[in-house]
Amino acid sequence: MACALVTAGAPQSATTASWPQVSWGGNLAVTSDFIYRGLSQSSGSAALQADLHADTPGGAFGGVWASTRAHDLDPYAGYDLELYLGHRLEFGSAWAASVSARSRYYVGRTQELSDDYQEVSGALIWLDRWSLSLSVIPNAPRYWYQSRITRSPAWVADTTGQWLIGHGVFATGGAGYYRSTGSGPRRFAATGYGYGNAGLALERRRWRLDFGYFLTQKQARELFSYPIADHHFAGTVSWHF
């Protein structure tokens, strides 16, 4: 839904700036497993998620996203909270690009260490059906299996797409690669892992059902303490407003 934000008070003169029109949107979702970059953030259990964002006609956007998570996984927080801000550029009717900055926080419960981090991303988009993105994380937390050992820069390249089959049914898929630059030899050395998924989605009015099959390389265990989503099925139901 959209609304026009205006300043209160007396009528504005021709030289007084007015607030631009802002479009608001978001979604509420329940997923059978909160999987992010090939890792289960909910330890194979269901999670509740929500997003609220705003867009301007000029292409600026920003919002907040949140999810429940497994509180027995590092850093033993109850929720993920993400704030994001960016700008989208349109190149004709088919192509677009975006740049964004995101800050991710782990909140709730007592935490011994902070795994909060920030990232900057750029993406190329075609018809909102396919995207290719590159993200840089200057201060990514790094684990050696179950032990947190350091922070080091990391980058992530991924692509996602969906293809209309007919009558609101889509074939979906995605793949990515996470690379930690490392900060020393052996367990601190540079390493990375690949991940991907394929599935189907069904859209009806404001509702969407996603079902997918996930694969993740086992090297992910050397970087994170989360369970990997390898040869794993998951589904999500979301309502968009």
NORWOPE-V358404 format. One record per residue. N is the residue number from 1. RES is the residue in one letter. PHI is phi in radians with two decimals (NA if undefined). OMEGA is omega in degrees with one decimal (NA if undefined). NEAR is the number of other ideal C-beta (glycine too) atoms within 10 Angstrom. Layout:
[[N | RES | PHI | OMEGA | NEAR] [N | RES | PHI | OMEGA | NEAR]]
//
This chain:
[[1 | M | NA | -176.5 | 7] [2 | A | -2.22 | 175.5 | 10] [3 | C | -2.58 | 177.8 | 10] [4 | A | -1.75 | 179.1 | 10] [5 | L | -1.68 | -179.8 | 11] [6 | V | -2.29 | 177.4 | 10] [7 | T | -1.39 | -179.0 | 10] [8 | A | -1.46 | 175.4 | 4] [9 | G | 2.02 | -176.0 | 6] [10 | A | -1.21 | 177.5 | 7] [11 | P | -0.99 | -176.6 | 5] [12 | Q | -1.45 | 175.0 | 11] [13 | S | -1.42 | -177.3 | 6] [14 | A | -1.17 | -177.4 | 4] [15 | T | -1.65 | -178.7 | 5] [16 | T | -1.59 | -179.2 | 9] [17 | A | -1.28 | 177.2 | 7] [18 | S | -2.00 | 178.0 | 10] [19 | W | -1.19 | 177.2 | 10] [20 | P | -1.23 | 175.1 | 11] [21 | Q | -1.18 | -178.8 | 14] [22 | V | -2.12 | 176.3 | 15] [23 | S | -1.75 | -179.6 | 14] [24 | W | -1.88 | 177.7 | 14] [25 | G | -2.80 | 179.4 | 15] [26 | G | 2.93 | 177.4 | 16] [27 | N | -2.76 | 172.2 | 16] [28 | L | -2.11 | -174.6 | 14] [29 | A | -2.54 | 168.8 | 18] [30 | V | -2.24 | -177.9 | 14] [31 | T | -2.15 | 179.0 | 20] [32 | S | -1.28 | 178.3 | 16] [33 | D | -2.78 | 179.9 | 20] [34 | F | -1.42 | -177.1 | 26] [35 | I | -1.88 | -179.3 | 25] [36 | Y | -2.36 | -179.2 | 15] [37 | R | 0.92 | 174.5 | 18] [38 | G | 1.43 | -176.7 | 26] [39 | L | -2.10 | 178.3 | 22] [40 | S | -1.48 | 179.0 | 24] [41 | Q | -1.45 | -179.5 | 22] [42 | S | -2.00 | 177.0 | 24] [43 | S | 0.98 | 177.4 | 15] [44 | G | 1.43 | -179.1 | 14] [45 | S | -1.80 | 180.0 | 14] [46 | A | -1.23 | 178.4 | 14] [47 | A | -2.51 | 174.2 | 22] [48 | L | -1.79 | -175.9 | 14] [49 | Q | -2.41 | -180.0 | 18] [50 | A | -2.63 | 177.6 | 14] [51 | D | -2.43 | 173.3 | 19] [52 | L | -2.39 | -177.2 | 15] [53 | H | -2.51 | 178.6 | 17] [54 | A | -2.30 | 179.0 | 16] [55 | D | -2.29 | 174.9 | 18] [56 | T | -1.92 | 178.3 | 15] [57 | P | -1.05 | 179.8 | 9] [58 | G | -1.34 | 176.8 | 11] [59 | G | 1.87 | 178.0 | 14] [60 | A | -1.29 | 177.5 | 14] [61 | F | -2.58 | 177.8 | 19] [62 | G | -2.89 | -179.2 | 16] [63 | G | -3.09 | 178.5 | 17] [64 | V | -2.37 | 179.8 | 13] [65 | W | -2.27 | -177.9 | 18] [66 | A | -2.52 | 179.0 | 17] [67 | S | -2.66 | 167.0 | 19] [68 | T | -1.29 | -178.7 | 20] [69 | R | -2.65 | 177.4 | 25] [70 | A | -1.34 | -175.8 | 19] [71 | H | -1.31 | 176.8 | 17] [72 | D | -1.61 | 173.2 | 8] [73 | L | -1.79 | 176.8 | 20] [74 | D | -0.92 | 2.2 | 19] [75 | P | -1.62 | 176.6 | 17] [76 | Y | 1.14 | 176.0 | 17] [77 | A | -1.69 | -179.5 | 21] [78 | G | -1.60 | -173.2 | 13] [79 | Y | -2.52 | 167.7 | 16] [80 | D | -1.79 | 177.8 | 22] [81 | L | -2.30 | -177.8 | 16] [82 | E | -2.25 | 174.1 | 15] [83 | L | -1.85 | -178.2 | 15] [84 | Y | -2.46 | -178.0 | 18] [85 | L | -2.60 | -178.3 | 14] [86 | G | -2.88 | 179.5 | 20] [87 | H | -2.50 | -179.7 | 14] [88 | R | -1.98 | 178.8 | 17] [89 | L | -2.01 | 179.8 | 12] [90 | E | -1.68 | 176.0 | 11] [91 | F | -2.08 | -176.2 | 11] [92 | G | 1.36 | -174.9 | 6] [93 | S | -1.58 | -173.8 | 7] [94 | A | -1.93 | -171.3 | 11] [95 | W | -1.85 | 176.5 | 12] [96 | A | -2.65 | 175.4 | 18] [97 | A | -2.42 | 178.5 | 16] [98 | S | -2.49 | 171.1 | 17] [99 | V | -2.21 | -177.3 | 13] [100 | S | -2.64 | 173.6 | 18] [101 | A | -2.15 | -177.0 | 13] [102 | R | -2.31 | 175.6 | 17] [103 | S | -2.24 | -175.5 | 13] [104 | R | -1.93 | -177.3 | 17] [105 | Y | -2.19 | 172.8 | 17] [106 | Y | -1.86 | -171.1 | 24] [107 | V | -2.19 | 178.4 | 13] [108 | G | 1.56 | 179.2 | 15] [109 | R | 1.19 | -178.4 | 12] [110 | T | -1.50 | -178.6 | 8] [111 | Q | -2.10 | 178.6 | 16] [112 | E | -1.33 | -179.7 | 8] [113 | L | -2.27 | 176.6 | 11] [114 | S | -1.67 | 173.0 | 12] [115 | D | -1.85 | 178.7 | 21] [116 | D | -1.04 | 177.8 | 16] [117 | Y | -2.71 | 178.5 | 17] [118 | Q | -2.17 | 177.1 | 15] [119 | E | -2.58 | 177.3 | 20] [120 | V | -2.11 | -173.9 | 14] [121 | S | -2.31 | 170.0 | 18] [122 | G | -2.26 | -176.1 | 14] [123 | A | -2.46 | 171.8 | 19] [124 | L | -1.94 | -170.5 | 15] [125 | I | -2.25 | 176.3 | 20] [126 | W | -2.12 | 175.4 | 13] [127 | L | 0.93 | -176.0 | 10] [128 | D | 0.94 | 178.9 | 9] [129 | R | -1.95 | -178.9 | 13] [130 | W | -2.51 | 178.2 | 15] [131 | S | -2.50 | 175.2 | 19] [132 | L | -2.28 | -174.2 | 15] [133 | S | -2.32 | 174.7 | 17] [134 | L | -2.33 | -178.6 | 13] [135 | S | -2.11 | 177.1 | 19] [136 | V | -2.09 | 179.8 | 14] [137 | I | -2.07 | -175.0 | 22] [138 | P | -1.16 | -170.7 | 13] [139 | N | -2.27 | -174.7 | 13] [140 | A | -1.19 | 173.0 | 23] [141 | P | -1.08 | -179.4 | 23] [142 | R | -2.32 | -179.4 | 22] [143 | Y | -2.02 | 166.3 | 20] [144 | W | -2.07 | -171.0 | 16] [145 | Y | 1.02 | -175.7 | 11] [146 | Q | -1.64 | -173.9 | 10] [147 | S | -1.91 | 174.4 | 9] [148 | R | -1.31 | -174.6 | 16] [149 | I | -2.04 | -175.7 | 14] [150 | T | -3.00 | 166.1 | 15] [151 | R | -2.17 | 177.0 | 17] [152 | S | -2.72 | 178.2 | 19] [153 | P | -1.08 | 177.5 | 16] [154 | A | -2.52 | 173.3 | 23] [155 | W | -2.38 | -176.7 | 17] [156 | V | -2.35 | 173.1 | 19] [157 | A | -2.01 | 176.7 | 15] [158 | D | -2.62 | 178.9 | 21] [159 | T | -2.41 | 177.6 | 16] [160 | T | -2.39 | 178.8 | 18] [161 | G | -2.75 | 172.9 | 15] [162 | Q | -2.52 | -175.6 | 19] [163 | W | -2.19 | -178.3 | 11] [164 | L | -1.23 | 175.3 | 12] [165 | I | -1.57 | 178.7 | 12] [166 | G | 2.61 | 175.6 | 6] [167 | H | 0.98 | 177.1 | 8] [168 | G | 1.36 | 179.4 | 14] [169 | V | -1.79 | -178.5 | 13] [170 | F | -2.15 | 164.5 | 19] [171 | A | -1.59 | -175.5 | 13] [172 | T | -2.15 | 178.1 | 16] [173 | G | -2.96 | 178.4 | 17] [174 | G | -2.91 | 177.3 | 18] [175 | A | -2.67 | -179.7 | 16] [176 | G | -2.72 | 177.3 | 19] [177 | Y | -2.47 | 178.0 | 17] [178 | Y | -1.85 | -178.0 | 26] [179 | R | -2.24 | 173.3 | 17] [180 | S | -1.66 | -176.2 | 25] [181 | T | -1.27 | 178.7 | 15] [182 | G | 1.43 | -179.4 | 18] [183 | S | -2.47 | -178.9 | 14] [184 | G | 2.98 | -178.6 | 11] [185 | P | -1.44 | 173.8 | 7] [186 | R | 0.93 | -174.5 | 7] [187 | R | -1.16 | 177.0 | 15] [188 | F | -1.67 | -174.4 | 15] [189 | A | -1.26 | 177.0 | 12] [190 | A | -1.12 | 178.6 | 13] [191 | T | -2.80 | -179.5 | 16] [192 | G | -2.88 | 179.9 | 19] [193 | Y | -2.68 | 176.4 | 22] [194 | G | -1.84 | 179.3 | 17] [195 | Y | -2.67 | 179.7 | 24] [196 | G | -2.93 | 178.6 | 19] [197 | N | -2.75 | 175.3 | 22] [198 | A | -2.54 | -178.5 | 13] [199 | G | -3.06 | 180.0 | 19] [200 | L | -2.29 | 175.7 | 16] [201 | A | -2.39 | 178.3 | 19] [202 | L | -2.21 | 178.6 | 15] [203 | E | -1.98 | 174.5 | 17] [204 | R | -2.43 | -178.0 | 9] [205 | R | 0.95 | -177.4 | 8] [206 | R | -1.59 | -175.5 | 10] [207 | W | -1.81 | 176.2 | 12] [208 | R | -2.51 | 176.3 | 18] [209 | L | -2.07 | 177.6 | 15] [210 | D | -2.02 | 176.1 | 20] [211 | F | -2.42 | -174.9 | 15] [212 | G | -2.50 | 177.1 | 20] [213 | Y | -2.01 | -170.3 | 15] [214 | F | -2.02 | 176.3 | 22] [215 | L | -2.27 | 178.5 | 16] [216 | T | -2.56 | 177.4 | 25] [217 | Q | -1.19 | -175.9 | 16] [218 | K | -1.21 | 176.5 | 9] [219 | Q | -1.07 | 178.7 | 13] [220 | A | -1.04 | -179.8 | 23] [221 | R | -1.13 | 179.2 | 18] [222 | E | -1.37 | -176.2 | 16] [223 | L | -2.01 | -175.1 | 22] [224 | F | -2.42 | 178.3 | 26] [225 | S | -1.61 | -178.4 | 17] [226 | Y | -1.39 | 173.0 | 23] [227 | P | -1.10 | 178.0 | 20] [228 | I | -1.50 | 178.6 | 21] [229 | A | -1.70 | -176.9 | 26] [230 | D | -2.07 | -174.0 | 14] [231 | H | 0.90 | -169.6 | 9] [232 | H | -2.34 | 176.7 | 18] [233 | F | -1.78 | 176.0 | 13] [234 | A | -2.67 | 179.5 | 21] [235 | G | -2.36 | -179.2 | 15] [236 | T | -2.43 | 172.2 | 21] [237 | V | -1.99 | -178.2 | 15] [238 | S | -2.35 | 176.4 | 19] [239 | W | -2.10 | -174.0 | 13] [240 | H | -1.87 | 179.1 | 14] [241 | F | -2.36 | NA | 11]]
//
